[in-house]
């Protein structure tokens, strides 16, 4: 059916894991165009961690290494990409 709008799914510190991908699938099935940026690619391309203490610690390190401006710029790039086709 017609596009209902754009949605940006933001990952947790574990990367684009199965839970993020399930959210993307759910929103897509509802008719939304979905983008889930890989927020830690600057630190580790394709990063996905287990939901355990080691994954939590690595994700935490990536958060601090990424800084505060990079995630904001990533989300803004997603907004800019999606808004050309309708509401986000």
TATA-V83148 format. One line per field, one symbol per residue. burial: 1 if it has 24 or more other ideal C-beta (glycine too) atoms within 12 Angstrom, else 0. A space follows every 10 residues. Layout:
burial = ???
This chain:
burial = 0000011111 1111111001 0011001000 0111111111 0010001110 0000000110 0110010000 1001100100 01000000
